[in-house]
């Protein structure tokens, strides 16, 4: 199958483009020093999605790591 007609690749590229436009739009309202730390939420959302969607095993280390990321974001934003 050609990469140009691979639906997963096309969908991924479209989503990437839309999210890039959304990120630039967000940066027109919020300073990058405030907005960029929230990129770390992607790690937490990936952990949650893995457990919920793919039934990946979770452990206390994963929960503690996710909580530390969220806690760090709370410290930065206050």
C-alpha atoms as an extended CHARMM CRD file, in Angstrom:
* protein
*
        78  EXT
         1         1  UNK       CA              0.0000000000        0.0000000000        0.0000000000  PROA      1               0.0000000000
         2         2  UNK       CA              1.2690000000        3.4640000000       -0.8490000000  PROA      2               0.0000000000
         3         3  UNK       CA              1.8860000000        5.8340000000        2.0220000000  PROA      3               0.0000000000
         4         4  UNK       CA             -0.0340000000        8.5650000000        0.1870000000  PROA      4               0.0000000000
         5         5  UNK       CA             -3.2830000000        6.6130000000        0.4080000000  PROA      5               0.0000000000
         6         6  UNK       CA             -2.7580000000        5.0790000000        3.8450000000  PROA      6               0.0000000000
         7         7  UNK       CA             -5.8030000000        6.3380000000        5.7910000000  PROA      7               0.0000000000
         8         8  UNK       CA             -4.0130000000        6.2320000000        9.1470000000  PROA      8               0.0000000000
         9         9  UNK       CA             -1.2070000000        8.4030000000        7.8460000000  PROA      9               0.0000000000
        10        10  UNK       CA             -3.6020000000       10.8830000000        6.2400000000  PROA      10              0.0000000000
        11        11  UNK       CA             -5.7230000000       11.1260000000        9.3870000000  PROA      11              0.0000000000
        12        12  UNK       CA             -2.5980000000       11.5500000000       11.5240000000  PROA      12              0.0000000000
        13        13  UNK       CA             -1.2600000000       14.3350000000        9.3140000000  PROA      13              0.0000000000
        14        14  UNK       CA             -4.6020000000       16.1490000000        9.2660000000  PROA      14              0.0000000000
        15        15  UNK       CA             -4.8860000000       15.9500000000       13.0640000000  PROA      15              0.0000000000
        16        16  UNK       CA             -1.2920000000       17.1290000000       13.4490000000  PROA      16              0.0000000000
        17        17  UNK       CA             -1.9910000000       20.1190000000       11.2110000000  PROA      17              0.0000000000
        18        18  UNK       CA             -5.1880000000       21.0280000000       13.0530000000  PROA      18              0.0000000000
        19        19  UNK       CA             -3.5450000000       20.7430000000       16.4490000000  PROA      19              0.0000000000
        20        20  UNK       CA             -0.6300000000       22.8800000000       15.2770000000  PROA      20              0.0000000000
        21        21  UNK       CA             -3.0660000000       25.6010000000       14.2260000000  PROA      21              0.0000000000
        22        22  UNK       CA             -4.8510000000       25.2350000000       17.5870000000  PROA      22              0.0000000000
        23        23  UNK       CA             -1.5190000000       25.5370000000       19.4590000000  PROA      23              0.0000000000
        24        24  UNK       CA             -0.5910000000       28.7390000000       17.6140000000  PROA      24              0.0000000000
        25        25  UNK       CA             -4.0580000000       30.1330000000       18.3470000000  PROA      25              0.0000000000
        26        26  UNK       CA             -3.6500000000       29.3170000000       22.0650000000  PROA      26              0.0000000000
        27        27  UNK       CA             -0.2970000000       31.1030000000       22.0900000000  PROA      27              0.0000000000
        28        28  UNK       CA             -1.9930000000       34.3180000000       20.9330000000  PROA      28              0.0000000000
        29        29  UNK       CA             -3.7890000000       34.4170000000       24.3150000000  PROA      29              0.0000000000
        30        30  UNK       CA             -1.4410000000       32.6940000000       26.7410000000  PROA      30              0.0000000000
        31        31  UNK       CA              2.2790000000       33.3050000000       27.2450000000  PROA      31              0.0000000000
        32        32  UNK       CA              4.4120000000       30.3490000000       26.2010000000  PROA      32              0.0000000000
        33        33  UNK       CA              5.9270000000       30.1570000000       29.6870000000  PROA      33              0.0000000000
        34        34  UNK       CA              2.4540000000       29.3080000000       30.9880000000  PROA      34              0.0000000000
        35        35  UNK       CA              1.1680000000       27.2180000000       28.0750000000  PROA      35              0.0000000000
        36        36  UNK       CA              4.1570000000       25.0020000000       27.3510000000  PROA      36              0.0000000000
        37        37  UNK       CA              4.2550000000       23.1100000000       30.6720000000  PROA      37              0.0000000000
        38        38  UNK       CA              0.7880000000       21.7920000000       29.8400000000  PROA      38              0.0000000000
        39        39  UNK       CA              2.3610000000       19.7830000000       27.0380000000  PROA      39              0.0000000000
        40        40  UNK       CA              3.4100000000       17.4530000000       29.8670000000  PROA      40              0.0000000000
        41        41  UNK       CA             -0.2660000000       16.5010000000       30.2200000000  PROA      41              0.0000000000
        42        42  UNK       CA              0.2030000000       14.4440000000       27.0600000000  PROA      42              0.0000000000
        43        43  UNK       CA              2.1870000000       11.9500000000       29.1560000000  PROA      43              0.0000000000
        44        44  UNK       CA             -0.6420000000       11.6170000000       31.6630000000  PROA      44              0.0000000000
        45        45  UNK       CA             -3.2970000000       11.3530000000       28.9490000000  PROA      45              0.0000000000
        46        46  UNK       CA             -1.2310000000        8.6870000000       27.1890000000  PROA      46              0.0000000000
        47        47  UNK       CA             -1.0430000000        6.6640000000       30.4050000000  PROA      47              0.0000000000
        48        48  UNK       CA             -4.7910000000        6.9360000000       30.9410000000  PROA      48              0.0000000000
        49        49  UNK       CA             -5.5780000000        6.0960000000       27.3070000000  PROA      49              0.0000000000
        50        50  UNK       CA             -3.3000000000        3.0630000000       27.4290000000  PROA      50              0.0000000000
        51        51  UNK       CA             -5.0210000000        1.7180000000       30.5190000000  PROA      51              0.0000000000
        52        52  UNK       CA             -8.5820000000        2.4540000000       29.3350000000  PROA      52              0.0000000000
        53        53  UNK       CA             -8.4080000000        1.8130000000       25.5990000000  PROA      53              0.0000000000
        54        54  UNK       CA             -5.7700000000       -0.9020000000       25.3820000000  PROA      54              0.0000000000
        55        55  UNK       CA             -6.1740000000       -2.4710000000       28.8180000000  PROA      55              0.0000000000
        56        56  UNK       CA             -2.4950000000       -2.0150000000       29.5660000000  PROA      56              0.0000000000
        57        57  UNK       CA             -1.5040000000       -2.8800000000       33.1070000000  PROA      57              0.0000000000
        58        58  UNK       CA             -1.0400000000        0.0010000000       35.5020000000  PROA      58              0.0000000000
        59        59  UNK       CA              1.0160000000        0.1330000000       38.6230000000  PROA      59              0.0000000000
        60        60  UNK       CA              1.5700000000        2.3670000000       41.5910000000  PROA      60              0.0000000000
        61        61  UNK       CA              4.6440000000        3.8000000000       39.8030000000  PROA      61              0.0000000000
        62        62  UNK       CA              2.5260000000        4.9130000000       36.8420000000  PROA      62              0.0000000000
        63        63  UNK       CA             -0.0740000000        6.5090000000       39.0890000000  PROA      63              0.0000000000
        64        64  UNK       CA              2.6180000000        8.2000000000       41.1860000000  PROA      64              0.0000000000
        65        65  UNK       CA              4.3950000000        9.4830000000       38.0690000000  PROA      65              0.0000000000
        66        66  UNK       CA              1.1740000000       10.8750000000       36.6200000000  PROA      66              0.0000000000
        67        67  UNK       CA              0.3160000000       12.4850000000       39.9400000000  PROA      67              0.0000000000
        68        68  UNK       CA              3.7670000000       14.0790000000       40.1050000000  PROA      68              0.0000000000
        69        69  UNK       CA              3.3150000000       15.5600000000       36.6220000000  PROA      69              0.0000000000
        70        70  UNK       CA             -0.0750000000       16.9910000000       37.5440000000  PROA      70              0.0000000000
        71        71  UNK       CA              1.3140000000       18.2210000000       40.8670000000  PROA      71              0.0000000000
        72        72  UNK       CA              4.1750000000       19.9400000000       39.0820000000  PROA      72              0.0000000000
        73        73  UNK       CA              1.7200000000       21.6750000000       36.7830000000  PROA      73              0.0000000000
        74        74  UNK       CA             -0.2560000000       22.8830000000       39.7790000000  PROA      74              0.0000000000
        75        75  UNK       CA              2.9200000000       24.2820000000       41.3600000000  PROA      75              0.0000000000
        76        76  UNK       CA              3.8960000000       26.0740000000       38.1370000000  PROA      76              0.0000000000
        77        77  UNK       CA              0.4920000000       27.6190000000       37.5210000000  PROA      77              0.0000000000
        78        78  UNK       CA             -0.0210000000       29.0040000000       41.0260000000  PROA      78              0.0000000000
